Amino acid sequence: MHKGGVHKKGEITLDQIINEIKKNPEIYKSGGLACFIGIVRGIDETGDKVTKLAFETYEDKANEALQTICDELIERDGIIDVHIHHIIDELDVSEDIVYVVVAGGHRLDLWPTLRDAVERFKEEAPIWKKEFTISGNQWIH
């Protein structure tokens, strides 16, 4: 399994990612895992009811961007492993969108790296989101 990538719904689970991280030969240095699970919110910024989201991507570039982010963040002191896996599909309210998992020596190593991983994939990975609401639909930046 690559540390970063895009997947269709059902192709990857949080358990699979955690199990993969625990196979890392350096995991004995880790004191914890931190996870971010992005899910589909049922309301948009204007208060309109969201019915679903659809994600599209340029797969090769997205996989490359996510892998690069993981590789760069693993270089930080105290970080053992970083995985970012984004679902590219149509997703209903409350379904999982993205899994970000960081293994680190101490909890204080984990939080900034987890935050940076989330912010970076949102800025750097070519993944586009279309939001469907009861009033219509639109592409969201």
Phi and psi in degrees as GROMACS dihedral restraints (atoms count N, CA, C in turn):
[ dihedral_restraints ]
;  ai    aj    ak    al  type     phi  dphi    fc
    3     4     5     6     1   -74.6    20    10
    4     5     6     7     1   157.2    20    10
    6     7     8     9     1   -74.7    20    10
    7     8     9    10     1   -23.6    20    10
    9    10    11    12     1  -139.8    20    10
   10    11    12    13     1   143.1    20    10
   12    13    14    15     1   176.4    20    10
   13    14    15    16     1   171.8    20    10
   15    16    17    18     1  -109.3    20    10
   16    17    18    19     1   150.0    20    10
   18    19    20    21     1  -146.2    20    10
   19    20    21    22     1   154.8    20    10
   21    22    23    24     1   -76.5    20    10
   22    23    24    25     1   156.9    20    10
   24    25    26    27     1   -54.7    20    10
   25    26    27    28     1   132.3    20    10
   27    28    29    30     1    91.0    20    10
   28    29    30    31     1    -9.4    20    10
   30    31    32    33     1   -80.9    20    10
   31    32    33    34     1   -19.2    20    10
   33    34    35    36     1  -147.2    20    10
   34    35    36    37     1   147.9    20    10
   36    37    38    39     1  -128.7    20    10
   37    38    39    40     1   161.7    20    10
   39    40    41    42     1   -60.9    20    10
   40    41    42    43     1   -40.4    20    10
   42    43    44    45     1   -59.4    20    10
   43    44    45    46     1   -41.4    20    10
   45    46    47    48     1   -61.6    20    10
   46    47    48    49     1   -42.5    20    10
   48    49    50    51     1   -64.4    20    10
   49    50    51    52     1   -46.9    20    10
   51    52    53    54     1   -61.3    20    10
   52    53    54    55     1   -44.0    20    10
   54    55    56    57     1   -61.7    20    10
   55    56    57    58     1   -38.3    20    10
   57    58    59    60     1   -64.9    20    10
   58    59    60    61     1   -44.2    20    10
   60    61    62    63     1   -61.1    20    10
   61    62    63    64     1   -39.5    20    10
   63    64    65    66     1   -69.6    20    10
   64    65    66    67     1   -13.1    20    10
   66    67    68    69     1   -84.9    20    10
   67    68    69    70     1    -9.4    20    10
   69    70    71    72     1   -60.4    20    10
   70    71    72    73     1   127.8    20    10
   72    73    74    75     1   -61.4    20    10
   73    74    75    76     1   -17.1    20    10
   75    76    77    78     1   -93.9    20    10
   76    77    78    79     1     3.9    20    10
   78    79    80    81     1   -61.5    20    10
   79    80    81    82     1   -24.0    20    10
   81    82    83    84     1   -61.1    20    10
   82    83    84    85     1   -19.2    20    10
   84    85    86    87     1   -83.9    20    10
   85    86    87    88     1    -7.5    20    10
   87    88    89    90     1   -89.4    20    10
   88    89    90    91     1   137.8    20    10
   90    91    92    93     1  -107.2    20    10
   91    92    93    94     1    -1.0    20    10
   93    94    95    96     1  -179.7    20    10
   94    95    96    97     1   164.7    20    10
   96    97    98    99     1  -120.6    20    10
   97    98    99   100     1   140.4    20    10
   99   100   101   102     1  -119.2    20    10
  100   101   102   103     1   136.4    20    10
  102   103   104   105     1  -125.4    20    10
  103   104   105   106     1   143.7    20    10
  105   106   107   108     1  -122.1    20    10
  106   107   108   109     1   126.2    20    10
  108   109   110   111     1  -119.1    20    10
  109   110   111   112     1   109.5    20    10
  111   112   113   114     1   -82.9    20    10
  112   113   114   115     1   133.9    20    10
  114   115   116   117     1  -126.2    20    10
  115   116   117   118     1   162.7    20    10
  117   118   119   120     1   -74.1    20    10
  118   119   120   121     1   120.5    20    10
  120   121   122   123     1   -81.9    20    10
  121   122   123   124     1   142.2    20    10
  123   124   125   126     1   -89.5    20    10
  124   125   126   127     1    10.2    20    10
  126   127   128   129     1  -144.8    20    10
  127   128   129   130     1   142.1    20    10
  129   130   131   132     1   -94.2    20    10
  130   131   132   133     1  -175.5    20    10
  132   133   134   135     1   -65.3    20    10
  133   134   135   136     1   -21.3    20    10
  135   136   137   138     1   -94.7    20    10
  136   137   138   139     1    -3.6    20    10
  138   139   140   141     1    95.4    20    10
  139   140   141   142     1     2.6    20    10
  141   142   143   144     1   -74.1    20    10
  142   143   144   145     1   145.1    20    10
  144   145   146   147     1   -74.1    20    10
  145   146   147   148     1   125.4    20    10
  147   148   149   150     1   -88.9    20    10
  148   149   150   151     1   134.5    20    10
  150   151   152   153     1  -101.3    20    10
  151   152   153   154     1   -30.9    20    10
  153   154   155   156     1  -169.9    20    10
  154   155   156   157     1   167.4    20    10
  156   157   158   159     1  -124.0    20    10
  157   158   159   160     1   149.8    20    10
  159   160   161   162     1  -126.7    20    10
  160   161   162   163     1   132.8    20    10
  162   163   164   165     1  -114.6    20    10
  163   164   165   166     1   138.6    20    10
  165   166   167   168     1  -131.6    20    10
  166   167   168   169     1   160.3    20    10
  168   169   170   171     1  -158.7    20    10
  169   170   171   172     1   165.6    20    10
  171   172   173   174     1   -96.0    20    10
  172   173   174   175     1    97.6    20    10
  174   175   176   177     1   -54.5    20    10
  175   176   177   178     1   -49.1    20    10
  177   178   179   180     1   -59.9    20    10
  178   179   180   181     1   -44.5    20    10
  180   181   182   183     1   -68.6    20    10
  181   182   183   184     1   -37.8    20    10
  183   184   185   186     1   -66.1    20    10
  184   185   186   187     1   -45.3    20    10
  186   187   188   189     1   -59.3    20    10
  187   188   189   190     1   -42.6    20    10
  189   190   191   192     1   -63.3    20    10
  190   191   192   193     1   -44.9    20    10
  192   193   194   195     1   -63.6    20    10
  193   194   195   196     1   -45.4    20    10
  195   196   197   198     1   -64.9    20    10
  196   197   198   199     1   -40.6    20    10
  198   199   200   201     1   -64.6    20    10
  199   200   201   202     1   -41.2    20    10
  201   202   203   204     1   -62.0    20    10
  202   203   204   205     1   -44.1    20    10
  204   205   206   207     1   -59.5    20    10
  205   206   207   208     1   -46.9    20    10
  207   208   209   210     1   -59.7    20    10
  208   209   210   211     1   -48.4    20    10
  210   211   212   213     1   -59.4    20    10
  211   212   213   214     1   -41.5    20    10
  213   214   215   216     1   -70.7    20    10
  214   215   216   217     1   -40.7    20    10
  216   217   218   219     1   -70.7    20    10
  217   218   219   220     1   -29.0    20    10
  219   220   221   222     1   -64.4    20    10
  220   221   222   223     1   -21.9    20    10
  222   223   224   225     1   -73.3    20    10
  223   224   225   226     1   -10.7    20    10
  225   226   227   228     1   -70.2    20    10
  226   227   228   229     1   146.3    20    10
  228   229   230   231     1   -58.6    20    10
  229   230   231   232     1   134.4    20    10
  231   232   233   234     1    84.2    20    10
  232   233   234   235     1    -4.0    20    10
  234   235   236   237     1   -98.9    20    10
  235   236   237   238     1   129.0    20    10
  237   238   239   240     1   -98.0    20    10
  238   239   240   241     1   -40.7    20    10
  240   241   242   243     1  -159.1    20    10
  241   242   243   244     1   152.5    20    10
  243   244   245   246     1  -141.8    20    10
  244   245   246   247     1   131.0    20    10
  246   247   248   249     1  -129.5    20    10
  247   248   249   250     1   137.1    20    10
  249   250   251   252     1  -132.7    20    10
  250   251   252   253     1   118.8    20    10
  252   253   254   255     1  -131.1    20    10
  253   254   255   256     1   120.3    20    10
  255   256   257   258     1  -112.1    20    10
  256   257   258   259     1   137.6    20    10
  258   259   260   261     1   -87.9    20    10
  259   260   261   262     1   131.3    20    10
  261   262   263   264     1  -116.1    20    10
  262   263   264   265     1   101.0    20    10
  264   265   266   267     1  -176.4    20    10
  265   266   267   268     1  -176.8    20    10
  267   268   269   270     1   -88.9    20    10
  268   269   270   271     1   130.4    20    10
  270   271   272   273     1  -129.0    20    10
  271   272   273   274     1   136.5    20    10
  273   274   275   276     1   -84.9    20    10
  274   275   276   277     1   166.5    20    10
  276   277   278   279     1   -54.0    20    10
  277   278   279   280     1   133.7    20    10
  279   280   281   282     1    80.7    20    10
  280   281   282   283     1    -4.0    20    10
  282   283   284   285     1   -74.5    20    10
  283   284   285   286     1   151.9    20    10
  285   286   287   288     1   -70.1    20    10
  286   287   288   289     1   136.5    20    10
  288   289   290   291     1  -105.0    20    10
  289   290   291   292     1   -46.7    20    10
  291   292   293   294     1  -147.2    20    10
  292   293   294   295     1   146.0    20    10
  294   295   296   297     1  -120.1    20    10
  295   296   297   298     1   125.4    20    10
  297   298   299   300     1  -122.7    20    10
  298   299   300   301     1   122.6    20    10
  300   301   302   303     1  -130.6    20    10
  301   302   303   304     1   130.8    20    10
  303   304   305   306     1  -124.6    20    10
  304   305   306   307     1   133.1    20    10
  306   307   308   309     1  -107.9    20    10
  307   308   309   310     1   133.6    20    10
  309   310   311   312     1  -147.4    20    10
  310   311   312   313     1   164.7    20    10
  312   313   314   315     1   -65.5    20    10
  313   314   315   316     1   -38.4    20    10
  315   316   317   318     1  -141.9    20    10
  316   317   318   319     1   155.2    20    10
  318   319   320   321     1   -59.9    20    10
  319   320   321   322     1   -32.8    20    10
  321   322   323   324     1   -70.1    20    10
  322   323   324   325     1   -20.1    20    10
  324   325   326   327     1   -76.2    20    10
  325   326   327   328     1   -32.8    20    10
  327   328   329   330     1   -71.7    20    10
  328   329   330   331     1   -49.1    20    10
  330   331   332   333     1   -60.4    20    10
  331   332   333   334     1   -49.0    20    10
  333   334   335   336     1   -65.1    20    10
  334   335   336   337     1   -34.2    20    10
  336   337   338   339     1   -70.6    20    10
  337   338   339   340     1   -40.2    20    10
  339   340   341   342     1   -61.5    20    10
  340   341   342   343     1   -48.2    20    10
  342   343   344   345     1   -58.5    20    10
  343   344   345   346     1   -46.5    20    10
  345   346   347   348     1   -65.0    20    10
  346   347   348   349     1   -37.1    20    10
  348   349   350   351     1   -61.5    20    10
  349   350   351   352     1   -44.7    20    10
  351   352   353   354     1   -64.9    20    10
  352   353   354   355     1   -48.3    20    10
  354   355   356   357     1   -63.2    20    10
  355   356   357   358     1   -40.0    20    10
  357   358   359   360     1   -68.1    20    10
  358   359   360   361     1   -43.9    20    10
  360   361   362   363     1   -64.9    20    10
  361   362   363   364     1   -33.7    20    10
  363   364   365   366     1   -66.8    20    10
  364   365   366   367     1   -30.6    20    10
  366   367   368   369     1   -90.3    20    10
  367   368   369   370     1   -35.9    20    10
  369   370   371   372     1  -102.2    20    10
  370   371   372   373     1   -25.3    20    10
  372   373   374   375     1   -87.4    20    10
  373   374   375   376     1   131.4    20    10
  375   376   377   378     1   -77.2    20    10
  376   377   378   379     1    79.0    20    10
  378   379   380   381     1  -125.5    20    10
  379   380   381   382     1   127.2    20    10
  381   382   383   384     1  -113.4    20    10
  382   383   384   385     1   142.4    20    10
  384   385   386   387     1  -119.5    20    10
  385   386   387   388     1   128.4    20    10
  387   388   389   390     1  -109.6    20    10
  388   389   390   391     1   126.7    20    10
  390   391   392   393     1  -103.9    20    10
  391   392   393   394     1   128.1    20    10
  393   394   395   396     1  -107.3    20    10
  394   395   396   397     1   123.2    20    10
  396   397   398   399     1  -123.7    20    10
  397   398   399   400     1   173.5    20    10
  399   400   401   402     1   -67.7    20    10
  400   401   402   403     1   -15.9    20    10
  402   403   404   405     1   -94.8    20    10
  403   404   405   406     1   -10.0    20    10
  405   406   407   408     1   147.4    20    10
  406   407   408   409     1  -160.4    20    10
  408   409   410   411     1  -142.6    20    10
  409   410   411   412     1   158.4    20    10
  411   412   413   414     1  -159.6    20    10
  412   413   414   415     1   153.1    20    10
  414   415   416   417     1   -78.9    20    10
  415   416   417   418     1   135.4    20    10
  417   418   419   420     1  -111.9    20    10
  418   419   420   421     1   135.7    20    10
